[in-house]
Amino acid sequence: MTGLLLAVIYLSFISLGLPDSLLGAAWPTMYGGFGVPVSYAGMVSMIIAAGTIVSSLQSDRLTKKLGAGKVTALSVALTAAALFGFSISHSFWMLCLWAIPYGLGAGSVDASLNNYVALHYASRHMSWLHCMWGIGASAGPYIMGYALTGGQGWNLGYRYVAILQVVLTAILFFSLPLWKSRPAATDECGAAAQALTLRQICMIPGAKAIMITFFCYCALEQTAGLWASSYLVLHTGLSPETAANYASLFFIGITAGRALSGFLTFKLNDAQMIRLGQGIIAAGLAALLLPFGAASSLAGLILVGLGCAPIYPCIIHSTPEHFGAENSQAIIGVQMASAYIGICVMPPLFGLIAGHISVALFPAYLFLILGFMVFTHERLLRQSHA
């Protein structure tokens, strides 16, 4: 039964990755029909991120009340409804309206499912599950591309993914008896663990450090993914087409790296994996600074992607070890909220720097974020093992 539930969770991670790249793939076709500027995609993504932050902060309360299985199933159902709403939207304000349940569903399921895996499965499964998410995120644009090239329109692209989410919702509801077989979280006295307030969470030793660490990691990953092509075009002189192909190697590096990380966890613990990833990122950023043109840039982006691969899943998986099973859901919830704050703030901040100073500061900006991440992660290790 444990293996069957793990298979359902693997399928869930693939399906959860599917919607995450749809907006970027469809927006060049969408915005003209809505009669809005191309920059309005940022408004939709900000609404989704805001909903994700809110639901991530509530994940501890919801999971302790309903259980991880029900939270996951209901959240995926909410996401499916939101994606169907996207597919029938004919105005920008409707798109913004449906973005609210999209974000609320995404945050709860992300925090709850990650915590469940961290509590009940080995680190290798966390790495491989996030590799599955990468496969889903990579497949989303292909589904949208199939709809667009077939003359069906972006609406049907969203509808196809909504249908897949409905199928996943049905599978999750049928799998609920498997989730019930897992023990509920309890406190040190054996009583059912109570949901923590944000103030209580922040007072736990190491909580602030892990929040900043996660903020920095997600800020680095999203900034690298968003601005890599622009850096290659404006600084190294590559054509936009070539730069786009090079930038895609960053995401391929993350996906392939997470597949490899699962095997490395047989020999290395979570802290060692995170340090290894940070070292590889530093090597990749150093390669971006080398004056060897496209070759060093290509190597740099691949290395940054490979370095990013183990950090996210290993931070999540190590949370119960650092803070205890009774606190891990609350901590992972605030980690997810911190992540989306980093995603919302840091990539646009570099956009301002690139526009007003120079895009050449791209590697230095990422180095600065990496430095804070290393510092706070080492502080976390000291505090949580004090």
C-alpha positions as a printed Julia matrix, in Angstrom:
386×3 Matrix{Float64}:
   0.0    0.0     0.0
   2.89   2.35    0.78
   4.27   1.8    -2.73
   0.85   2.5    -4.27
   0.53   5.76   -2.36
   4.06   6.75   -3.42
   3.05   6.14   -7.05
   0.04   8.44   -6.57
   2.31  11.12   -5.09
   4.73  10.81   -8.02
   1.82  11.23  -10.42
   0.65  14.23   -8.38
   3.99  15.99   -8.74
   3.98  15.51  -12.52
   0.45  16.86  -12.75
   1.17  19.77  -10.38
   4.0   20.93  -12.62
   1.79  21.04  -15.72
   0.01  24.39  -15.07
   3.08  26.29  -13.81
   4.48  27.17  -17.23
   1.19  27.58  -19.12
   0.82  31.34  -18.66
   4.26  32.08  -20.08
   3.66  29.78  -23.05
   0.2   31.16  -23.85
   0.55  34.85  -22.99
   1.98  36.01  -26.37
  -1.29  34.77  -27.88
  -3.56  35.8   -25.01
  -2.77  39.45  -24.34
  -3.74  40.71  -27.78
  -7.17  39.15  -27.53
  -7.71  40.75  -24.13
  -6.56  44.15  -25.42
  -3.99  44.62  -22.65
  -0.24  45.36  -22.71
   2.16  42.42  -22.67
   3.34  43.47  -19.19
  -0.05  42.56  -17.68
   1.11  38.95  -17.37
   2.94  40.17  -14.28
  -0.39  41.19  -12.7
  -1.81  37.69  -13.16
   1.3   36.02  -11.79
   1.32  38.4    -8.8
  -2.3   37.49   -7.95
  -1.43  33.8    -8.17
   1.64  34.36   -5.96
  -0.38  36.33   -3.4
  -2.94  33.52   -3.15
  -0.14  31.0    -2.79
   1.41  32.97    0.07
  -1.91  33.16    1.92
  -2.72  29.46    1.53
   0.85  28.41    2.41
   0.56  30.24    5.72
  -2.73  28.42    6.41
  -1.45  24.98    5.38
  -0.53  23.95    8.93
  -4.05  24.66   10.21
  -5.72  22.97    7.23
  -3.52  19.88    7.28
  -3.95  19.31   11.0
  -7.72  19.65   10.61
  -8.28  17.67    7.39
  -5.14  15.57    6.87
  -2.63  15.74    4.04
  -4.68  13.52    1.7
  -7.84  15.64    1.82
  -5.92  18.91    1.6
  -4.08  17.64   -1.49
  -7.26  16.36   -3.16
  -9.29  19.51   -2.43
  -6.43  21.8    -3.49
  -5.99  20.0    -6.81
  -9.76  20.2    -7.34
  -9.6   23.96   -6.71
  -6.71  24.28   -9.16
  -8.64  22.26  -11.78
 -11.65  24.57  -11.39
  -9.39  27.63  -11.75
  -7.76  26.25  -14.9
 -11.18  25.56  -16.39
 -12.08  29.14  -15.46
  -8.99  30.35  -17.37
 -10.16  28.37  -20.4
 -13.54  30.14  -20.5
 -12.22  33.63  -19.72
 -12.88  36.21  -22.41
 -11.72  39.3   -20.54
  -8.68  40.2   -18.48
 -10.65  40.82  -15.28
 -12.06  37.27  -15.47
  -8.52  35.94  -15.79
  -7.54  37.86  -12.66
 -10.59  36.55  -10.83
  -9.77  32.92  -11.62
  -6.14  33.52  -10.63
  -7.29  33.8    -6.99
  -8.43  30.15   -6.56
  -5.46  29.08   -8.7
  -3.04  30.56   -6.15
  -5.0   29.38   -3.12
  -5.02  25.81   -4.4
  -1.34  25.82   -5.37
  -0.03  26.98   -1.99
  -1.89  24.47    0.18
  -1.06  21.44   -1.92
   2.59  22.42   -2.28
   3.16  22.82    1.45
   1.05  19.85    2.55
   2.38  17.36    0.0
   6.01  18.37    0.53
   5.65  17.99    4.29
   4.02  14.58    3.94
   6.88  13.3     1.79
   9.47  14.85    4.14
   7.91  13.02    7.1
   7.31   9.62    5.55
   9.82   9.04    2.75
  13.59   9.08    2.2
  15.44  12.09    0.81
  15.91  10.42   -2.58
  12.16  10.4    -3.12
  11.97  14.13   -2.46
  14.59  14.76   -5.15
  12.94  12.43   -7.64
   9.49  13.86   -6.92
  10.71  17.36   -7.71
  12.29  15.92  -10.85
   8.79  14.72  -11.75
   7.53  18.25  -11.16
  10.14  19.44  -13.68
   8.87  16.93  -16.22
   5.34  18.24  -15.74
   6.47  21.87  -16.0
   8.35  21.03  -19.2
   5.33  19.21  -20.67
   2.89  22.09  -20.03
   4.2   24.3   -22.87
   4.06  21.33  -25.26
   0.38  20.79  -24.45
  -0.27  24.49  -25.0
   1.8   24.4   -28.2
  -0.27  21.46  -29.47
  -3.46  23.45  -28.93
  -2.05  26.58  -30.57
  -0.48  24.92  -33.61
  -3.62  22.86  -34.11
  -5.66  26.05  -34.41
  -7.62  25.26  -31.26
  -6.52  28.34  -29.32
  -5.01  28.87  -25.89
  -8.4   28.25  -24.25
  -8.28  24.57  -25.16
  -4.68  24.34  -23.99
  -5.83  25.34  -20.5
  -8.83  23.04  -20.78
  -6.67  20.02  -21.6
  -4.6   20.6   -18.46
  -7.78  21.21  -16.42
  -9.07  17.8   -17.54
  -5.81  16.17  -16.47
  -6.16  17.87  -13.07
  -9.74  16.56  -12.76
  -8.45  13.03  -13.42
  -5.78  13.54  -10.76
  -8.43  14.82   -8.33
 -10.44  11.62   -8.83
  -7.34   9.48   -8.25
  -6.52  11.42   -5.08
 -10.02  11.0    -3.65
  -9.93   7.26   -4.37
  -6.52   7.09   -2.65
  -7.71   8.73    0.6
  -7.82   5.4     2.53
  -4.1    5.01    1.84
  -3.38   8.41    3.39
  -5.44   7.59    6.47
  -3.16   4.66    7.2
  -0.33   7.06    8.05
  -0.05   8.25   11.68
  -1.16  11.78   12.53
   1.37  14.29   13.84
   1.52  14.53   17.63
   3.35  16.7    20.12
   5.91  15.53   22.69
   3.17  14.4    25.09
   1.42  12.31   22.43
  -1.51  14.71   21.99
  -2.59  15.92   18.58
  -0.31  18.74   17.49
  -1.91  22.19   17.45
  -1.56  24.69   14.62
   1.04  27.37   15.33
   0.63  31.09   14.77
   3.13  32.98   12.64
   4.56  34.59   15.77
   5.06  31.2    17.42
   6.72  29.84   14.3
   9.17  32.74   14.11
  10.18  32.17   17.73
  11.36  28.6    17.02
  15.2   28.53   16.87
  16.29  28.4    13.24
  12.89  29.31   11.78
  13.94  32.75   10.57
  17.15  31.32    9.14
  15.35  28.68    7.09
  12.81  31.25    5.86
  15.62  33.5     4.59
  17.46  30.51    3.11
  14.36  29.5     1.15
  13.69  33.11    0.15
  17.22  33.33   -1.25
  17.1   30.01   -3.06
  13.82  30.7    -4.86
  14.9   34.28   -5.62
  18.1   32.95   -7.21
  16.35  30.25   -9.23
  13.61  32.54  -10.54
  15.98  35.42  -11.3
  18.29  33.08  -13.21
  15.41  31.55  -15.15
  13.81  34.89  -16.0
  16.87  36.93  -16.93
  19.32  34.4   -18.4
  18.17  34.98  -22.0
  18.29  38.77  -21.65
  21.8   38.57  -20.17
  23.01  36.4   -23.05
  21.5   38.68  -25.68
  22.43  42.06  -24.22
  25.79  41.21  -22.65
  27.3   38.4   -24.73
  25.69  39.35  -28.05
  23.91  36.07  -28.79
  20.83  36.06  -30.99
  17.5   35.8   -29.16
  16.89  32.34  -30.63
  20.26  30.99  -29.5
  19.92  32.66  -26.12
  16.52  31.02  -25.58
  18.01  27.61  -26.33
  20.9   28.25  -23.94
  18.58  29.49  -21.2
  16.49  26.33  -21.48
  19.57  24.37  -20.44
  19.23  25.94  -16.99
  15.88  24.2   -16.49
  17.16  20.99  -18.06
  20.05  21.13  -15.59
  17.61  21.39  -12.66
  15.48  18.46  -13.86
  18.44  16.21  -14.7
  20.23  17.28  -11.53
  17.29  16.23   -9.36
  17.24  12.82  -10.99
  20.95  12.47  -10.18
  20.54  13.94   -6.68
  18.26  11.08   -5.7
  21.15   8.66   -6.14
  23.66  10.93   -4.39
  21.47  10.99   -1.27
  22.44   7.35   -0.69
  25.9    8.67    0.22
  25.31  12.28    1.31
  22.89  13.75    3.86
  20.65  16.76    3.22
  23.11  19.35    4.58
  25.92  17.94    2.44
  23.7   17.94   -0.64
  22.75  21.58   -0.06
  26.39  22.59    0.36
  27.33  20.65   -2.79
  24.59  22.48   -4.72
  25.74  25.85   -3.44
  29.31  25.09   -4.5
  28.21  24.09   -8.0
  26.14  27.29   -8.32
  29.21  29.33   -7.33
  31.25  27.53  -10.01
  28.54  28.24  -12.58
  28.36  31.93  -11.72
  32.16  32.13  -11.93
  31.95  30.59  -15.42
  29.46  33.3   -16.45
  32.06  35.9   -15.48
  34.83  34.31  -17.58
  35.66  36.19  -20.81
  35.19  33.19  -23.1
  31.91  34.21  -24.69
  29.17  31.7   -25.45
  31.11  28.62  -24.33
  31.6   29.79  -20.73
  28.03  31.15  -20.6
  26.66  27.79  -21.71
  28.73  25.92  -19.13
  27.77  28.45  -16.47
  24.02  28.1   -16.98
  24.19  24.31  -16.95
  26.22  24.37  -13.72
  23.85  26.86  -12.06
  20.91  24.59  -12.97
  22.69  21.49  -11.68
  23.61  23.34   -8.48
  20.03  24.44   -7.9
  18.76  20.87   -8.3
  19.34  19.43   -4.8
  18.76  22.57   -2.72
  14.95  22.94   -2.81
  14.1   19.26   -2.13
  16.82  18.82    0.49
  15.8   21.95    2.43
  12.23  20.64    2.51
  13.24  17.11    3.43
  15.51  18.29    6.28
  12.76  20.36    7.91
  11.37  17.61   10.21
  14.93  16.81   11.31
  15.63  20.43   12.24
  12.26  21.3    13.81
  10.5   18.05   14.68
   7.55  16.33   13.01
   5.06  18.32   15.12
   6.38  21.64   13.73
   7.39  20.67   10.21
   4.07  21.48    8.51
   4.02  24.97   10.01
   7.66  25.59    9.08
   7.19  24.31    5.51
   4.15  26.57    5.17
   6.14  29.69    6.03
   9.0   28.44    3.85
   6.64  28.34    0.87
   5.35  31.81    1.71
   8.94  33.08    1.94
   9.71  31.44   -1.39
   6.91  33.27   -3.17
   7.86  36.57   -1.6
  11.36  36.03   -3.0
   9.89  35.16   -6.39
   7.74  38.31   -6.36
  10.46  40.71   -5.21
  13.91  39.72   -6.4
  13.51  39.11  -10.18
  11.74  42.47  -10.7
  14.43  44.15   -8.59
  17.08  42.87  -10.95
  14.96  44.15  -13.83
  15.29  47.65  -12.37
  19.04  47.17  -11.96
  19.39  45.92  -15.54
  17.32  48.8   -16.89
  18.98  51.6   -14.92
  22.55  50.3   -14.51
  23.56  47.24  -16.55
  22.44  43.69  -17.28
  26.11  42.72  -16.9
  25.5   42.71  -13.12
  23.47  39.5   -13.51
  26.18  37.11  -12.16
  27.13  39.52   -9.35
  23.47  39.84   -8.3
  23.13  36.06   -8.15
  26.42  35.8    -6.23
  25.04  38.21   -3.62
  21.87  36.14   -3.18
  23.97  32.96   -3.0
  26.15  34.49   -0.28
  23.12  35.26    1.89
  21.78  31.76    1.28
  25.03  30.11    2.37
  25.25  32.33    5.48
  21.68  31.68    6.64
  21.84  27.95    5.91
  24.99  27.57    8.0
  23.32  29.6    10.75
  20.31  27.27   10.56
  22.56  24.25   11.05
  24.15  25.83   14.12
  20.83  26.89   15.67
  18.89  23.7    15.02
  21.64  21.52   16.46
  22.48  23.78   19.41
